Amino acid sequence: MQKPSVSIYSFGMTQRSEIAILAGGCFWGMEDILRKVPGVLDTEVGYTGGRLENPRYEQVKTGTTGHAEAIRIEFDSSRLGFKTILIEYFFKMHDPTTLNRQGGDVGSQYRSAIFFVDEAQRLVAEEAIHEAASLWPQPIVTELVPAAPFYSAETYHQDYLQKNPGGYTCHWLRR
């Protein structure tokens, strides 16, 4: 299911690799912002949280699969904490107060969700949601749910905004 955390030793430095899975609208813009964050090791866009195995974009975009467009982030937790990812990026790059919508993207596939991979992430996410509530005038509707199987999106979706500069995004860092 999920890659476990591992420690990597290189030239006397320890790197602790962890995974975060987040949904907050179209995955292109989320990936474009998060890939540039110091401590992020890798990003992959895909689908999670639904009932269909191995979904494809043509199915997910209908909103009938239960899947969300999501991003799987591998990060070095010795340099970047999960709470920092949530407070400084996730809750500022999308509007977590709009149910099943980001910008012009409407449907459950564009919902705001944190898919926690373990109990520690769940607890941190609860704290972050509470803290982020002060950033927004409306209640936060972000789902907090256990991680489900993550299915990689098609190749053309990976690194989309790098391949297509000026392509569509409704993500930017607010506040």
N, C-alpha and C positions, 0 to 999 in steps of 0.2 A: 504494500500500500504506500506508505511514505518512507522516504529515506531516513534512516536514523541519524541522530547527531553523531558526528565523529570529530576527533581531534586530529589535526594534521600538524606535524612538526617540520619546520623549515628554517634552517639557519638559527636554531635556538629560540624561535618564536612559536607560540602555540596559537593555532587558529581553530576555533570551535564552530563547526558548520551546523546551522539549524535551518529549519524550513518554516515558512509562514505561507498561508494560503488565504488570499483576500479577494473579495468581489466588491466592485464599486462602480458599475457601469461598464462601458466598452473597455475591454482589456488593453487595447492599443495604447491609450493615453496613460493608463496606470503603469504599464511596462516602461514607457518612455521616460516617465519621471523616476521610477524606482531604480532602474538600471544605473542611473547616475549617482546614486546615494553611496557615499563612502561606507564600505563594509558589506555592501551587496555583492555577492560572488556570482550569482547567476539568476536569470529570470526566465520563466516559461509561461506562455499563456495557454489557457485551456478551459475545460468545462468541469464543473463539479456540483454536487448537491442535488442531483436529479436521480431518476429511476431507470434511465436508459443506459445500457452498457455501450461503451465506445461510440458516444454520440458524435455527430458531425455538425458543422456550422449550419448547414441547410435545415437540420432538425431543430437545433437549439434556438435558432432565430425565430422560430414559430412561437416560442414561449410555452410549448406544451410538454416539454421533457422534464421540467423541474430543475434543469441545470442552470447555473449562473455562469456568465463569462467571468473567469477568474484568473488570477496570476499566482503562480507558485514562485516564491522567492527563497533562494538559498542565501543565507547571510552569515557573516562571521560575528557570532555573539560576543566575542572578546572585544570587538570594535563597535558594534551596533546592537542595541537591545531591542527586543520585540516591542516593548512599550514605546520606545522612540519611533520605531517604524509606524506604529499606530497613531500616536499623538502628533508627531511632526510631519508626517506624510499622508497616511491613509485618511485621517479625519480632516485634512486640509486640501486634499486633491479631488475630493468629490463631496457632494452634498448628502450627508447621511440622514437627512430629515425627510427626504422624498422617497416614498414607498414605490418600489419597482420602477424607478425612473432616474435617469441622469441626462440632463440637457434634453435633446430631441430623441433620445433613446428611451423607449417605453416598453415595459414588459418585465415579468419576473426574472428573465435572464439578465437584467440590468440591476438587480437588487443589490443592496449594501449588505455584506455579510463577512464575518470573520469565521473561518473554519479552523478551530483550534486543534492542534495535533496531540496535545497532552493536557493534563490537569493544570500544570504550571501556566501554560499559555491561556487557558480558560480564565484563571484568576487574574492574570495580567490584563487580559482583554476586558474583563468586567471593570477593573480599575480605570482603564483607558476610556471606556465608554462613559463612565461617570465623570471623569475629568473633562472629556471632550464636550460634554453637555453644556459647559459654560461657553464654548466657542460658537454655539448656534442658538438662534432665538426660538426655534421650534424643537420639539422632542426628537431625539435620535431614534431611528427605526432600524438600525443595523441589527441583523440577525447574528446571534452567537450560537454556533452549532458545531458538533464534532466534525472533524475532517472526514470526508467520504472519498471514495476513489476519485483521483484527478486524472482526466483524460486530456492529453496534449492536443491542442488545436492544430489545424492543418498548417503546413509549412509556410504558406503565404501569410498567415497571421503572425508568425513569430517575427519579432523585430520589425513590425510593419512600418512604424513611423521613421525608422532608420532607412528602410528601403524606399519609402515614399514620403520624403520631406514635404511638409505642408499638407499632409493628409488629415482627415477628420479626427478631431479629438474634442472632448468636452471636459478635459482635465487640465487643471493648473493649480498651483499652490495658492490657496486663499489664506487670508489673515496672517 
